[in-house]
Amino acid sequence: MKFTLSWLNQFVSTQGLTSGQIADRLTMLGLEVDSVEVLFADLAPITTARVTEVSKHPDADKLTVCTVDTGEECVQIVCGAPNVRAGMVTALARPGVKLPDGTKIKKSKVRGVVSAGMLCSARELGISGDHGGILDLDESLAAGQPLVDALAMRDTVIEVDLTPNRSDCASVRGIAREVASFAGGPLQPLVPSVTPLTGANLDYSVVVEDSELCPRYTARKLTNVTIGPAPQWMQQRLSAVGMRPINNIVDITNYVMLESGQPLHAFDFDTLIEKKIVVRRPRPEENEMVTLDGNKRQLDPDMLLICDGKRPVAMAGVMGGLETEITDKTTTILIESACFNPVSIRRTARKLGLPSESSYRFERGVDPNLADKALERAVNLLVEYAGAQPDADGVDVYPGRKDPVCLQLRIDRVCRLLGMTLSREQVGNYLASIEFTVRPLDEGTLEVLVPSFRIDIEREIDLVEEVARLVGYNTIPTSQPFIRMDYPQRDALRTLRQEISSLLVTQGFSEAINYSFVSEAHLELCRLANNDPRRQFTRLLNPLSEDQAVMRSMLLPGLLENIRRNINFQRSDIRLFEIGKVFVQEQKGTLPVERTYLCAVLSGQRYPQAEPLYFSGQETDFFDIKGVAAHLLQILRVDEGEPGSMFQYPADALQPYCDPQLGVVLSPQKTVIGSLGAVHAETLKGFGIKQQVYFLEIDLDQLLALVRTPKQFRALPKYPSVKRDISLVVPDSLPAGELLQAIRRQSQKYLESVEIFDVYRGKPVQAGHKSVALALTYRSATATLDDQTVDKAHQKIVNSLMADFNASYREGSEV
């Protein structure tokens, strides 16, 4: 948005403020100023001069020799202008002056006659395109004064970069409203009064078929219009802001648009068929129209048109039609001032590739209450500068009238958000300075009526922002933020995930991240029972593919797919884990329950990166994955101090995809949180995997609920330990872990630890039995144990095992 200071001063006094100060204050109000440019700065050396004598050039028919009074002396200048005459006042460029087009004036001889300068035309000075003769100024002007002062051309252009929400500032008066908030002067109205338009006794009619796309349409007819140039001051202002003057009618509509922010359009009334205006969408048979630029434009069913009785005559808010344009023969015009739907105009302008000053304003939203005021302003100018005679009445169709937005503004909230103290009166004055209507409700609250031109104000917080702008962002006091010194509470599950990830990575695992969308076939491959809750999956309405049709209810299938893919790429030594959510729909038609799980898998060699000489051929087994789980839960301090106590061996509680001979349930603190073991052979076959895979699954939500043992210091033992081994023969069907549990249940005073170090089947052990070797460690915290005390405790444990499990000594073993 461009405007000049002289134009701005028409609405608000800026006396005492420089252009730089105005630009700075506007920027701090949120209206970023892009540039400040002094107009006609290159014309500063050009002065007025009076031609006192004119004679023919002795050696050229089309040249004259002029004696020119510069105000200080008389000089001789050779001139070729046909309109030069004695007594006229014109513009003079003396030797050394550089014209706007780059021409440098020198003292020279023209056909043998000395010329001490140049008398200039308007085009040579860059004022207009007129080159029919030298500038003919008012003869009352004194010679020798700067031309910019003589023509009142000394001015400054300021360009503001508007944000899309500030459509109210897309006009000179809109900018003046902002300036008035800090300049302190009163804001002048666009027009002193507005003629009421009733639509009575008119020889034309206006019909608005779509009030949603056209909330308001006003129009007025003017007769006896004389087409000609606009006044020089108007052309000068239009040129200064980048608009090319055309004629008084077009220039006046453009001038009022820039001045008020309300686009207008003038029709040649005599070309309107049936003397009717219809605001509507295109009819099915209407496919194109010719716009003012002479191009045919394709019409779209969603576009809004201005039509006469039979045809489109303008694309609403974008461009007028060629058939009703103003020409030199026009004597009667119908001028419209309307409000159109921003979305409709934006869509039309984009489809047609027709951005314009008019569509720029309509796209951002034009105040519907401005239409009649802008129309009155245009009519007044047409009467003054086009000799027009307006009808006493006009049309004002206003189907989209809305009540003003009324908001309550709490003063304490304003002060709290801005970090400063303001009184109710101060806040009210700030808002009133930009034409908000303010009324006190109580000591701490204001009722604010939002003016219709501020379409961006919808909530109380928007009013707080307005107060902040008007107070000045640079005057709001700075303060240090309040920061609590205590440690912020962290998400416990997030912390647990980080701990687990770090521990598994140190053990050689890599983290996998799979899609939450999986194949329904995974549930069959994992051998889940029909009543298994994990079959209550959530199906996607629009899956990417059949292999990603449901939300996963377990993590293991995704990792098995990873293993199969790695094996296909000849990477058979694999350690992977994934931490993610699973989704189980407990009731159809509801959102699934989300739980966070850990799943880890092992397959291939135990030491894939080790030297083949020492570790070649050592495959991972059940005890590797069991060791991972024991270490993990021990580091997390949920194992009650005894790693083996968390493993339970009930075959009926194992997962259906687990080998029943190689699986355990994790139940630290007597809470089942997961399981581990070897993946069942049928499941591996279904996934196309031909090597053994071991898995670990833990419900992290359950794990998080366990009580962690506090970290405590325990001194190293002072007294030596005593070790005893025992090898017992038990039925092959007896899980070896039950021996460990039975020993721990006895709670022997001096028993420090017990572990299985060997399981043997074969001769001389009889068929259907196995030999389980146990290592027991005894220690006292207060004294050195003697053999008699240890033997007594040890024998008691052995007797209990033999009685409970029908065990016997392995041949050749010793107690």
C-alpha positions in Angstrom: 0.0 0.0 0.0 1.5 3.4 -1.1 0.4 6.8 -0.1 1.8 10.3 0.0 2.2 12.6 3.0 0.1 15.3 1.4 -2.7 12.8 0.8 -2.4 11.5 4.4 -2.6 15.1 5.8 -6.0 15.4 4.1 -7.4 13.1 6.9 -5.0 13.7 9.8 -2.5 16.4 10.7 1.1 15.1 10.9 2.5 18.5 11.9 5.6 18.1 13.9 6.3 14.6 12.6 8.9 13.8 9.9 8.4 11.1 7.3 11.0 9.0 9.1 9.2 9.3 12.4 5.9 8.3 10.8 7.5 5.3 9.2 9.0 4.2 12.5 5.8 4.6 14.4 3.8 2.7 11.7 6.3 -0.1 11.8 6.0 -0.4 15.6 2.2 -0.5 15.1 2.6 -3.7 13.0 2.4 -1.9 9.6 5.9 -2.6 8.3 7.2 0.3 6.1 9.1 -0.9 3.1 10.3 2.4 1.7 10.2 6.2 2.1 10.9 8.1 -1.1 11.0 11.8 -1.7 9.0 12.6 -4.9 10.6 14.5 -7.7 14.0 14.8 -5.9 15.7 14.9 -9.3 13.7 18.1 -10.2 15.2 20.1 -7.3 17.5 22.1 -9.7 14.7 22.9 -12.1 13.4 26.5 -11.6 10.6 28.6 -13.1 11.6 31.2 -15.7 9.7 33.9 -17.7 10.1 34.3 -21.4 10.5 38.0 -22.1 11.4 38.1 -25.8 11.0 35.6 -28.7 12.6 35.9 -32.2 13.2 33.6 -35.1 16.4 31.7 -35.3 18.5 33.1 -38.1 19.5 29.7 -39.5 16.5 27.4 -38.6 12.8 27.7 -39.5 11.5 25.7 -36.5 13.7 27.2 -33.8 13.3 30.4 -31.9 15.7 32.4 -29.8 14.3 33.4 -26.5 15.4 35.8 -23.8 14.5 34.3 -20.5 14.3 35.9 -17.1 15.7 33.4 -14.5 14.9 35.7 -11.6 18.5 36.8 -11.2 19.5 37.5 -14.8 18.3 37.3 -18.4 19.9 34.5 -20.5 19.6 33.5 -24.1 18.1 30.1 -24.9 17.3 28.4 -28.2 13.9 26.6 -28.1 12.1 24.4 -30.6 8.7 24.2 -28.8 5.8 25.4 -30.9 4.0 27.0 -27.9 6.7 29.3 -26.7 5.6 32.9 -26.5 6.7 36.1 -24.8 5.3 36.5 -21.3 4.8 32.8 -20.5 6.2 31.2 -17.4 7.9 27.8 -17.9 10.4 25.3 -16.5 14.2 26.0 -17.0 17.1 23.6 -16.7 20.4 25.6 -16.4 23.8 24.1 -17.6 25.0 21.4 -15.3 21.5 20.1 -14.5 20.7 16.4 -15.1 17.2 15.6 -16.2 15.2 12.6 -15.0 15.9 10.7 -18.3 19.7 11.1 -17.7 20.2 14.0 -20.2 22.9 16.5 -18.9 22.3 20.1 -19.9 25.3 22.0 -21.2 25.9 25.5 -22.5 26.2 25.1 -26.3 25.7 26.6 -29.7 22.6 25.6 -31.7 23.1 26.4 -35.4 25.6 29.1 -34.4 23.5 30.7 -31.7 24.5 30.3 -28.0 22.0 28.6 -25.8 22.5 28.8 -22.0 20.0 26.1 -20.9 16.9 24.3 -21.9 13.1 25.1 -21.6 11.5 21.7 -20.6 8.3 19.9 -21.5 6.3 17.8 -19.0 7.6 14.5 -20.5 11.2 15.7 -20.3 10.6 16.4 -16.6 8.9 13.1 -16.0 5.7 14.8 -14.8 3.5 13.4 -17.5 3.6 12.1 -21.1 2.8 15.4 -22.7 5.4 16.4 -25.2 3.4 18.9 -27.3 5.4 21.9 -26.1 7.2 23.3 -23.1 5.5 23.5 -19.7 3.0 26.3 -19.7 2.7 27.5 -16.1 0.5 30.1 -14.4 1.9 33.5 -15.5 1.4 34.9 -12.0 4.3 32.7 -10.7 7.5 34.5 -10.0 10.6 33.5 -11.9 13.5 31.8 -10.2 11.6 29.7 -7.6 12.0 25.8 -7.5 9.5 24.1 -9.8 8.5 21.6 -7.2 7.3 24.4 -5.0 5.6 26.3 -7.8 3.6 23.2 -8.7 3.2 22.0 -5.1 5.0 18.8 -6.0 7.1 18.6 -2.9 5.9 15.3 -1.4 7.0 12.0 0.0 5.7 8.5 -0.9 5.6 5.8 1.9 5.0 2.2 1.0 3.6 -0.2 3.7 3.8 -3.9 3.5 0.4 -5.1 4.8 -0.3 -8.4 6.4 -3.4 -10.2 5.0 -5.5 -9.6 8.2 -5.1 -5.8 8.0 -7.4 -5.1 5.0 -8.6 -1.9 6.9 -5.2 -0.3 6.1 -5.4 -0.9 2.3 -6.4 2.8 2.0 -5.1 6.2 2.8 -7.7 6.9 5.3 -7.1 3.5 6.9 -3.4 4.5 7.3 -4.5 7.9 8.6 -6.6 6.1 11.3 -3.4 4.4 12.6 -1.4 7.7 12.4 -4.1 9.5 14.3 -3.6 7.1 17.2 -0.1 8.5 17.9 -0.3 11.9 16.1 -3.1 13.0 18.4 -5.1 14.9 15.8 -8.7 14.2 14.9 -9.4 11.8 12.0 -11.4 13.5 9.3 -14.4 11.7 7.8 -14.4 10.5 4.2 -17.5 12.6 3.5 -19.4 15.1 5.7 -22.7 13.3 5.2 -24.3 10.5 3.1 -27.4 10.8 0.9 -30.0 8.1 1.9 -30.7 5.8 -1.0 -34.2 4.4 -1.1 -34.4 3.1 -4.7 -37.6 5.0 -5.4 -38.6 6.5 -8.8 -35.6 5.1 -10.7 -35.4 4.2 -14.4 -33.1 1.2 -13.6 -33.2 -1.7 -11.2 -30.7 -3.7 -9.2 -31.3 -7.4 -8.2 -28.9 -9.4 -6.0 -29.6 -13.1 -6.5 -26.8 -14.4 -4.2 -26.6 -12.4 -1.0 -23.9 -14.7 0.4 -21.5 -13.7 -2.4 -22.7 -10.0 -2.4 -23.8 -8.8 1.0 -24.3 -5.2 -0.2 -24.7 -3.4 -3.5 -25.1 0.4 -3.9 -25.4 2.3 -7.2 -26.2 5.8 -8.5 -26.8 7.2 -11.9 -25.1 10.5 -13.2 -26.0 12.3 -16.4 -24.4 15.1 -18.5 -20.9 13.6 -17.8 -18.0 15.3 -19.6 -15.1 13.0 -20.3 -11.7 14.6 -20.0 -8.5 14.6 -18.0 -8.7 14.4 -14.2 -7.4 17.5 -12.3 -3.6 17.7 -12.1 -3.4 17.2 -8.4 -5.3 13.9 -8.7 -3.2 12.7 -11.6 -0.1 13.6 -9.5 -1.2 11.5 -6.6 -2.2 8.5 -8.7 1.1 8.6 -10.5 3.0 8.9 -7.2 1.5 5.6 -6.0 2.0 3.8 -9.3 -1.4 4.2 -11.1 -1.5 5.5 -14.7 -4.1 8.4 -15.1 -6.7 7.6 -17.9 -9.6 10.0 -17.7 -11.6 11.8 -15.1 -14.2 9.0 -14.6 -11.7 6.1 -14.3 -9.3 8.2 -12.3 -12.0 9.3 -9.8 -13.0 5.6 -9.2 -9.4 4.6 -8.7 -8.7 7.7 -6.5 -11.7 6.9 -4.2 -10.6 3.3 -4.0 -7.1 4.2 -2.8 -8.5 6.8 -0.5 -11.2 4.8 1.2 -10.3 1.1 0.5 -13.6 0.6 -1.3 -13.3 -0.5 -5.0 -15.8 1.1 -7.4 -16.7 0.6 -11.0 -18.5 2.9 -13.6 -20.7 1.5 -16.4 -21.7 3.4 -19.5 -25.4 3.5 -18.6 -26.6 3.7 -22.2 -25.0 0.3 -23.0 -26.9 -1.6 -20.2 -29.6 -3.8 -21.8 -33.0 -3.3 -20.1 -31.4 -0.8 -17.8 -30.9 -3.5 -15.2 -28.1 -4.8 -12.9 -28.3 -8.4 -11.8 -25.6 -9.8 -9.4 -25.5 -13.5 -10.0 -23.5 -16.6 -11.0 -23.2 -17.5 -14.7 -26.1 -19.2 -16.5 -25.4 -22.6 -18.0 -25.2 -21.1 -21.5 -22.7 -18.4 -20.5 -19.2 -19.6 -21.1 -17.1 -16.5 -21.7 -17.0 -12.7 -21.6 -14.6 -10.0 -22.9 -13.0 -7.9 -20.2 -11.7 -4.4 -20.4 -8.3 -5.6 -21.5 -9.9 -7.0 -24.7 -9.3 -10.7 -23.7 -11.9 -13.4 -23.6 -12.3 -14.9 -20.2 -13.7 -18.4 -19.5 -16.5 -18.4 -17.0 -16.7 -20.8 -14.1 -20.0 -21.8 -12.4 -18.7 -20.5 -9.0 -17.8 -17.1 -10.3 -19.8 -14.0 -9.4 -20.9 -11.7 -12.3 -22.4 -8.3 -12.7 -24.9 -8.6 -15.5 -27.4 -6.4 -17.3 -30.8 -7.8 -18.5 -29.2 -10.3 -20.8 -25.4 -10.7 -20.5 -22.4 -10.4 -18.1 -21.0 -6.9 -18.0 -18.3 -7.3 -15.3 -16.5 -10.0 -13.3 -17.5 -8.9 -9.8 -14.6 -7.5 -7.9 -12.0 -8.3 -10.5 -12.5 -6.4 -13.9 -15.2 -4.8 -15.9 -16.5 -5.8 -19.3 -15.5 -4.3 -22.6 -19.1 -3.7 -23.8 -20.0 -1.3 -21.0 -16.6 0.6 -20.7 -16.5 4.4 -20.4 -15.5 6.0 -23.7 -15.1 9.6 -25.0 -18.7 9.4 -26.1 -20.1 8.5 -22.7 -22.5 11.0 -21.2 -24.4 8.9 -18.6 -22.8 6.6 -16.2 -24.0 4.2 -13.4 -21.4 3.9 -10.7 -21.4 0.9 -8.3 -20.0 0.5 -4.9 -20.4 -3.0 -3.5 -19.1 -5.6 -1.1 -18.3 -9.1 -2.4 -17.4 -12.4 -0.7 -13.5 -12.5 -0.2 -13.3 -16.2 -1.0 -15.2 -15.9 -4.2 -13.1 -13.0 -5.5 -9.9 -14.7 -4.5 -10.9 -17.9 -6.3 -12.0 -16.0 -9.5 -8.8 -13.9 -9.6 -6.6 -17.0 -9.2 -8.5 -19.0 -11.9 -8.3 -16.1 -14.4 -4.8 -14.9 -13.5 -6.2 -11.4 -13.1 -4.8 -9.8 -9.9 -5.9 -6.2 -9.6 -6.0 -3.4 -7.0 -9.7 -4.1 -6.7 -9.4 -7.9 -6.2 -6.5 -7.2 -3.7 -8.9 -5.4 -1.4 -11.9 -7.7 -1.9 -9.8 -10.8 -1.3 -8.8 -9.5 2.2 -12.3 -8.3 3.1 -14.0 -4.9 2.4 -16.1 -3.2 5.1 -19.8 -3.4 3.9 -20.6 -0.3 5.8 -18.2 1.7 3.7 -20.0 1.2 0.4 -22.4 4.2 0.6 -19.7 6.5 2.0 -17.3 5.7 -0.9 -20.2 6.1 -3.4 -21.0 9.6 -2.0 -17.4 10.6 -2.2 -17.1 9.5 -5.8 -20.4 11.3 -6.8 -19.1 14.5 -5.2 -15.9 14.3 -7.2 -17.7 13.5 -10.4 -20.0 16.6 -9.9 -16.9 18.8 -9.4 -14.5 17.5 -12.0 -16.8 15.9 -14.7 -19.8 18.3 -14.6 -22.0 15.3 -13.7 -25.6 15.7 -12.5 -26.5 12.8 -10.0 -30.0 11.4 -9.6 -31.5 12.5 -6.3 -31.8 8.9 -5.3 -30.0 5.6 -5.9 -30.0 1.9 -5.0 -28.8 0.4 -1.7 -29.4 -3.4 -1.5 -28.0 -4.7 1.8 -29.1 -8.3 2.5 -26.0 -9.2 4.4 -26.3 -6.7 7.2 -24.8 -8.0 10.5 -24.7 -6.7 14.0 -21.4 -5.4 15.2 -19.2 -7.8 17.3 -19.4 -7.0 21.0 -16.6 -8.1 23.3 -15.8 -7.7 26.9 -12.3 -6.7 27.8 -10.9 -7.4 31.3 -8.4 -4.8 32.3 -6.5 -7.1 34.7 -6.0 -9.6 31.8 -4.6 -6.8 29.6 -2.1 -5.8 32.4 -1.2 -9.4 33.1 -0.4 -10.3 29.5 1.4 -7.0 28.7 3.4 -7.0 32.0 2.5 -3.4 32.8 -0.1 -1.4 34.7 -2.8 0.4 32.7 -6.0 1.9 33.9 -9.4 1.3 32.5 -9.5 4.9 31.1 -6.1 4.4 29.4 -7.2 1.2 27.7 -10.4 2.7 26.6 -8.7 5.8 25.1 -6.3 3.6 23.2 -9.1 1.7 21.5 -11.2 4.8 20.9 -8.3 6.4 19.1 -8.7 3.8 16.3 -12.5 4.2 16.2 -13.6 1.4 18.5 -16.7 2.1 20.5 -15.9 1.6 24.2 -18.2 1.6 27.2 -17.3 0.7 30.8 -19.2 -2.2 32.3 -17.7 -2.1 35.8 -14.4 -1.1 37.5 -12.4 -3.8 35.7 -14.2 -4.5 32.5 -14.9 -2.6 29.2 -17.6 -3.4 26.6 -16.1 -2.9 23.2 -18.0 -2.7 19.9 -15.7 -3.7 17.1 -16.1 -1.5 14.0 -17.1 -3.3 10.9 -13.8 -2.4 9.1 -11.9 -4.6 11.6 -12.9 -8.0 10.4 -9.8 -9.6 12.1 -11.1 -8.8 15.6 -13.0 -11.8 17.0 -11.9 -12.5 20.6 -10.8 -10.7 23.7 -7.2 -11.6 23.1 -7.4 -9.7 19.8 -8.3 -6.5 21.7 -5.3 -7.1 24.0 -3.1 -7.2 20.9 -4.6 -3.9 19.8 -3.7 -2.3 23.1 -0.2 -3.7 22.9 0.2 -2.2 19.4 -1.0 1.2 20.5 1.0 1.3 23.7 4.0 0.4 21.6 5.9 -2.9 21.7 9.1 -1.0 22.4 7.6 0.6 25.6 6.4 -2.7 27.1 8.8 -3.3 30.0 11.1 -6.3 29.8 11.4 -8.7 32.6 13.3 -11.9 33.4 11.1 -15.0 32.9 10.1 -16.9 36.1 12.0 -20.2 36.1 11.5 -22.8 38.8 14.7 -24.1 40.3 13.3 -27.5 41.1 13.8 -30.3 38.6 10.9 -30.5 36.1 8.8 -33.6 36.2 9.7 -36.0 33.4 7.5 -38.5 31.7 8.3 -41.8 33.5 7.5 -44.0 30.5 9.7 -41.9 28.2 12.6 -42.2 30.8 12.1 -46.0 31.0 12.2 -46.3 27.2 15.5 -44.4 27.1 17.0 -46.6 29.8 15.9 -49.8 28.1 17.2 -48.6 24.7 20.6 -47.7 26.1 20.9 -51.0 27.9 20.0 -53.1 24.9 22.3 -51.1 22.6 25.2 -51.8 24.9 24.4 -55.5 24.5 24.7 -55.4 20.7 21.1 -54.9 19.8 19.9 -52.5 17.1 16.6 -50.6 17.4 14.0 -51.2 14.7 11.1 -48.9 13.9 8.2 -50.6 12.1 4.9 -49.4 10.8 1.9 -49.6 13.2 -0.1 -50.9 10.2 0.4 -54.6 9.6 -1.2 -57.6 7.8 -4.1 -59.4 9.4 -2.3 -62.7 8.4 0.3 -62.1 11.2 -2.2 -63.2 13.8 -2.7 -66.6 12.1 1.1 -67.1 11.7 1.5 -66.4 15.5 -1.1 -69.2 16.2 -3.3 -67.0 18.3 -6.5 -68.6 19.7 -9.8 -67.3 18.4 -10.7 -65.8 21.7 -7.3 -64.1 22.2 -7.8 -60.4 22.9 -5.1 -59.5 20.4 -7.4 -60.6 17.6 -9.6 -57.6 18.4 -7.7 -55.4 16.0 -8.6 -52.1 14.5 -9.1 -52.1 10.8 -8.1 -49.1 8.7 -10.8 -47.5 6.6 -8.4 -46.6 3.8 -5.3 -48.9 4.1 -2.2 -48.3 2.0 -2.2 -51.9 1.0 -3.6 -55.3 2.2 -0.3 -55.9 4.1 -1.0 -52.7 6.1 -4.7 -53.1 6.7 -5.0 -53.3 10.5 -3.3 -51.7 13.5 -0.8 -54.0 15.1 -1.7 -55.8 18.4 1.8 -57.2 19.0 5.4 -56.2 18.0 6.9 -59.7 17.4 5.5 -60.2 13.8 7.2 -57.0 12.6 10.5 -58.1 14.0 10.2 -61.5 12.4 9.6 -59.8 9.1 12.8 -57.8 9.7 14.7 -61.1 10.4 13.4 -62.7 7.2 14.4 -59.7 5.2 17.9 -59.6 6.7 18.4 -63.3 6.1 17.3 -62.8 2.4 20.1 -60.2 2.2 22.5 -62.8 3.8 22.6 -61.1 7.2 21.8 -64.1 9.4 23.3 -62.8 12.7 20.6 -60.6 14.1 19.9 -58.7 17.4 16.9 -56.4 17.1 14.5 -54.7 19.5 11.6 -52.4 19.1 9.7 -50.2 21.7 6.3 -49.1 20.4 2.6 -49.1 20.9 0.2 -51.9 20.3 -3.5 -51.4 19.7 -6.3 -53.7 21.1 -9.9 -52.8 20.5 -11.7 -54.0 23.6 -15.1 -53.0 22.3 -16.2 -52.6 18.7 -16.9 -49.1 17.5 -14.6 -47.5 20.1 -11.0 -46.3 20.0 -8.4 -49.1 20.7 -6.6 -49.3 24.0 -2.9 -48.4 23.4 -0.2 -50.0 25.4 3.6 -49.7 25.1 5.6 -52.9 24.7 9.3 -53.9 24.3 10.1 -56.8 22.0 13.6 -58.1 21.4 14.8 -60.9 19.1 18.0 -62.9 18.8 19.1 -65.2 16.0 22.3 -66.5 14.5 25.8 -66.6 16.0 26.4 -65.5 19.6 29.6 -63.6 18.7 29.2 -62.6 15.0 32.1 -60.1 15.1 34.6 -62.3 17.0 37.6 -64.1 15.7 36.6 -67.4 14.1 39.4 -69.2 15.8 38.0 -68.9 19.2 34.2 -68.5 18.9 33.2 -69.9 15.5 30.0 -71.8 15.4 28.6 -70.8 18.8 24.9 -70.2 18.1 22.6 -68.2 20.4 20.3 -70.2 22.6 17.6 -69.8 25.2 20.0 -68.7 27.9 21.2 -65.8 25.8 17.8 -64.2 25.7 17.2 -65.2 29.3 20.4 -63.4 30.3 19.3 -60.3 28.4 16.0 -60.2 30.4 17.8 -60.9 33.7 20.3 -58.2 33.2 17.7 -55.7 32.1 15.4 -56.2 35.1 18.4 -56.3 37.4 19.7 -53.0 36.2 16.2 -51.6 36.4 16.1 -52.9 40.0 12.8 -54.7 39.9 14.2 -58.2 40.4 14.0 -58.2 44.3 17.8 -58.8 44.4 17.7 -62.3 42.9 17.7 -62.5 39.1 16.4 -66.0 39.0 13.3 -65.3 41.1 11.5 -63.6 38.3 11.3 -66.6 35.9 8.3 -68.8 36.1 7.9 -72.0 34.0 4.2 -72.8 33.7 3.8 -74.3 30.3 0.1 -73.5 30.1 0.9 -69.7 30.5 3.4 -69.5 27.6 2.5 -67.7 24.4 1.1 -69.8 21.5 4.0 -68.7 19.3 6.6 -69.9 22.0 8.2 -73.3 22.0 6.7 -75.0 25.1 10.1 -76.6 25.9 12.0 -73.3 25.7 10.0 -70.6 27.3 9.4 -68.8 30.6 7.1 -66.1 32.0 8.5 -63.0 33.5 6.9 -62.2 36.9 9.0 -60.0 39.1 7.3 -59.0 42.3 4.7 -61.7 41.5 3.4 -59.6 38.6 3.4 -61.1 35.0 4.9 -58.4 32.8 6.0 -60.6 29.8 7.6 -63.7 28.5 10.6 -65.0 26.6 11.7 -68.1 24.8 12.2 -69.7 21.4 9.8 -68.9 18.6 7.6 -71.9 17.8 8.8 -73.8 14.7 5.4 -73.4 13.0 5.5 -69.7 13.4 9.0 -69.5 12.0 7.9 -71.6 9.0 5.0 -69.3 8.4 7.3 -66.3 8.2 9.8 -68.2 6.0 12.6 -68.3 8.6 14.8 -71.5 8.7 16.9 -70.7 11.7 16.1 -70.5 15.4 14.9 -67.2 16.8 14.5 -66.3 20.5 12.3 -63.5 21.7 11.6 -61.3 24.7 8.4 -59.4 25.3 7.7 -57.0 28.1 4.6 -54.8 28.8 6.3 -51.5 29.7 3.2 -50.2 31.3 3.2 -53.1 33.7 6.9 -52.8 34.2 6.5 -49.1 35.0 4.0 -50.0 37.8 6.6 -52.1 39.6 8.4 -50.8 42.7 12.0 -50.2 42.0 14.5 -51.1 44.8 16.2 -48.0 45.9 19.9 -47.8 45.2 21.8 -48.7 48.4 25.4 -49.1 49.3 26.4 -52.5 50.5 29.9 -53.1 51.7 32.0 -56.0 50.3 31.7 -59.1 52.4 34.3 -59.5 55.1 34.0 -63.3 55.4 34.7 -66.0 52.9 32.0 -67.9 51.1 31.6 -71.7 51.1 30.5 -73.4 47.9 28.7 -76.7 47.5 27.6 -78.5 44.3 24.9 -81.1 43.9 23.9 -83.1 40.9 20.4 -84.6 41.1 18.6 -86.9 38.7 15.0 -85.8 38.2 12.2 -86.7 35.7 12.8 -85.1 32.3 9.4 -83.4 32.4 10.3 -81.4 35.5 11.4 -77.9 34.6 14.9 -77.3 36.2 13.7 -73.9 37.4 11.4 -75.5 39.9 14.4 -76.8 41.8 15.7 -73.3 42.1 12.3 -72.0 43.3 12.0 -74.8 45.9 15.5 -74.0 47.3 14.7 -70.3 47.5 11.4 -71.0 49.3 13.3 -72.6 52.1 14.9 -69.3 52.9 18.0 -70.8 54.4 19.8 -68.3 56.7 23.3 -68.7 55.1 22.3 -69.4 51.5 23.6 -66.5 49.4 22.9 -67.7 45.9 22.0 -70.8 43.9 22.3 -71.4 40.1 22.1 -74.2 37.6 25.4 -74.8 35.9 24.7 -78.0 34.0 21.8 -80.1 32.6 22.7 -83.5 31.2 20.8 -86.3 29.4 22.3 -89.6 28.4 24.2 -92.5 29.8 24.6 -93.3 32.6 21.4 -91.3 33.4 18.4 -93.5 32.7 16.0 -92.7 29.9 13.2 -90.2 30.7 15.4 -88.5 33.3 18.0 -85.8 33.3 20.7 -84.7 35.6 20.6 -81.1 36.9 23.8 -79.7 38.5 23.3 -76.9 41.0 25.9 -74.6 42.6 25.1 -73.2 46.1 27.0 -70.5 47.8 26.9 -70.0 51.6 28.2 -67.0 53.5 27.7 -65.4 56.9 27.8 -61.6 57.4 29.1 -61.9 61.0 31.5 -64.8 61.1 33.4 -67.4 59.1 31.3 -70.5 58.5 32.7 -73.9 59.5 32.1 -77.1 57.6 29.7 -78.5 60.1 27.3 -75.5 59.9 27.4 -75.5 56.0 27.0 -79.3 55.8 23.9 -79.2 58.0 22.2 -76.4 56.0 23.2 -78.1 52.7 21.9 -81.5 53.7 18.6 -80.0 54.7 18.2 -78.5 51.2 19.1 -81.8 49.5 16.7 -83.9 51.6 13.9 -81.5 50.8 14.6 -81.7 47.0 14.7 -85.5 47.1 11.4 -85.7 49.0 9.6 -83.1 46.9 10.7 -84.2 43.4 11.5 -87.9 43.9 15.1 -87.0 43.0 18.2 -89.1 43.5 21.9 -88.6 43.4 23.5 -88.9 40.0 26.0 -91.8 40.0 29.4 -90.5 40.9 28.2 -87.2 42.3 29.0 -85.9 45.8 27.1 -83.7 48.2 
